[in-house]
Amino acid sequence: MLKEVPMEAKREINKRKMVGRVIKDKMDKTVVVEVEKFLKHPKYHKFIKRKLRYKAHDENNSSKTGDRVLIVETRPMSKDKRWLVKQVVRHEELFLVKNEVAHDSGEI
């Protein structure tokens, strides 16, 4: 009595997903995404912030510098690109403008 899982869902199970900030978007269809991780030091038990940069494929050039994006592991597309921009979580410019308008109108 096992449920049938669609083929697309099977492909998504083993892929790593990360959320990071776009640092550079000067290349065509490629962005550099910086992901922050908090790790606990094994001996001193202090939390350490680690930053890693990944090159990700952005087919439509939809993400800009400062945006938060969800990247998913994919097949190698070039020497350095092994990630794909799945979606833009938050556009930074739009978010800042909305906060500024809300602050000026007294909503916050």
SVG drawing of the C-alpha trace seen along z (x, -y; Angstrom):
<svg xmlns="http://www.w3.org/2000/svg" viewBox="-2 -61 40 63">
<polyline fill="none" stroke="black" stroke-width="0.4" points="0.0,0.0 2.7,-2.5 1.7,-5.8 3.0,-6.7 5.3,-9.7 5.5,-11.8 8.8,-11.7 9.4,-15.5 9.1,-15.0 11.6,-12.2 14.2,-14.4 13.7,-17.2 14.3,-14.9 18.0,-14.6 18.9,-18.2 20.4,-20.6 18.6,-24.0 20.0,-27.2 18.9,-30.7 21.4,-33.5 22.0,-37.0 23.0,-38.0 26.4,-39.7 27.2,-40.1 25.0,-40.1 27.4,-41.4 27.6,-38.1 25.1,-37.0 22.7,-34.4 24.9,-34.0 24.8,-35.4 27.1,-35.0 25.2,-34.1 26.6,-34.4 25.2,-32.0 25.8,-32.5 25.9,-29.6 26.2,-29.6 28.3,-26.7 29.1,-25.8 32.9,-25.4 33.5,-21.8 35.9,-22.7 35.0,-26.2 31.2,-26.0 31.1,-29.5 28.9,-30.2 30.9,-31.2 29.5,-32.9 30.8,-31.3 30.2,-32.8 30.4,-30.8 29.9,-32.0 28.3,-30.0 27.8,-30.8 24.2,-30.1 22.4,-30.0 19.7,-32.7 18.1,-32.0 16.0,-35.3 18.5,-37.5 15.6,-38.3 17.7,-38.6 19.7,-41.8 22.3,-42.7 20.9,-42.6 18.1,-40.2 17.5,-37.1 17.2,-34.0 16.6,-30.3 19.3,-28.2 19.0,-24.5 21.8,-22.0 21.8,-20.9 24.0,-19.3 27.3,-21.1 26.7,-23.8 30.3,-25.1 33.5,-24.9 32.1,-26.8 28.3,-26.7 26.5,-23.8 23.5,-25.8 20.2,-27.1 18.2,-30.1 14.8,-28.5 13.0,-31.7 13.6,-35.2 12.5,-35.2 12.7,-39.0 13.6,-41.9 15.8,-44.2 14.9,-47.5 11.2,-46.9 11.4,-45.9 13.4,-49.0 10.9,-51.3 7.9,-49.7 9.5,-50.2 10.3,-53.8 6.8,-54.5 5.3,-52.8 7.6,-54.7 6.8,-58.1 3.1,-57.4 3.3,-56.5 2.3,-52.8 5.3,-51.5"/>
</svg>
